[in-house]
Every structure is written in structure tokens, then in C-alpha cells.
Amino acid sequence: MMSRVGITFKIYPEEGQLDSAIEGIKREMNPAALATEDIGFGIKVIKVLIKFEDTETSSSKLEERLRSIKGVNEIEVESETLI
């Protein structure tokens, strides 16, 4: 049986691009979960959970895809685990 991996990314959108980034992430990545979190001073980050078979891809490839989405500025891997 193949292992499934779950990665939670914390994504910092470009200024004024929160909605655009969220729509692009939903369209391009088909996340298992997506939420916004207020980190202070009116700044919001997008938290995205992506699940996949561990033989399908890697976190670095997912990061590349996320970086190519309009409105995405910075990306951090918040957690990575087998599920």
C-alpha cells in the first residue's frame, strides 16, 4: 500500500492579491483544505493542505507550482506528514 502525504503550506500573498491567490490555488492545486489566517496588522496568510501519494510528486514540485500562481509571494512549509 502506498503512503499518502499531507503538506500544509503557509502562503503569503502579494499585497492586494489575497482573493486572486486563493482562486488560483483552488483552480491549480485542488487543495484538501484552504483557510486564511490573520497574522496581525491587517496581514493575512493562506494555509493550504495538499494530499498526494508519496510516489506522485515532492514538496519542492508543489512549491514550484504554487509560486507560479498569480498573487502568490512567499511560501513556507508549515508541516509535512504521512497520513
Secondary structure as GFF3:
##gff-version 3
##sequence-region A 1 83
A	DSSP	beta_strand	4	13	.	.	.	ID=ss1
A	DSSP	alpha_helix	18	29	.	.	.	ID=ss2
A	DSSP	beta_strand	33	40	.	.	.	ID=ss3
A	DSSP	beta_strand	43	53	.	.	.	ID=ss4
A	DSSP	alpha_helix	59	67	.	.	.	ID=ss5
A	DSSP	beta_strand	72	82	.	.	.	ID=ss6
###
